[in-house]
Amino acid sequence: MLGTPFFTTKSNGTGMGLTQVFTIIHHHKGRISVQSEVGKGTTFHIWLPIHPNT
């Protein structure tokens, strides 16, 4: 699953990159969406509030 810690398809990867990104976006009260099509690529849309509600 996308964002699962320690999952990677790379021979020398740690699988922590997207997990960290998801955590940072969540802490800033943002959103992320992912669209992917096999053989074509993946697009990430990230929204971060200018003035988060605190």
N, C-alpha and C positions, 0 to 999 in steps of 0.2 A: 504494500500500500504506500502511496506517495506520502512522504514525510515521516515514515516509520523509522525511528532511530536504529542505526547500525545496519540498515538494509542498503546494499549497493550492488550494482552489476559490474563495477570496476575492480580490476585486480588489486589495486593499491588504494582504494577509497575507504573512508571511514563510515560513510552513510549518515553523517551528521549535518551536512550543509542545509538541506531543506528543513530539517527539524529546527535548526537554529533560526532560519528565516521565518518560519511559521510562529515561533515563540516571540520573536521581536515584533512582528506585525500585531500579534494578539496583545502584547503589553502596551502597544501604542494605540489600542482600540481601532485597529484597521481591519481591512478585509483582503482576501486574496481569492482569485478564481483561476482555474487552470482549464485550458482547452487543449486537447492533444489528438492528433490523428497519425496513426501508424504510417510511416514512410513519408510524412509531410512535415512533421515537427510539433512543437509545443509552444503555447503562448501563455504567459502568466500576466494577470492584471492585478495590480496592487493598489489599494486605496488607503491612504492615511489621512486622518482628519487634520485640518489646519489648527483648529482649536478644540482639542478633545474635552469632553465633559468629564470633569473631575469631581 
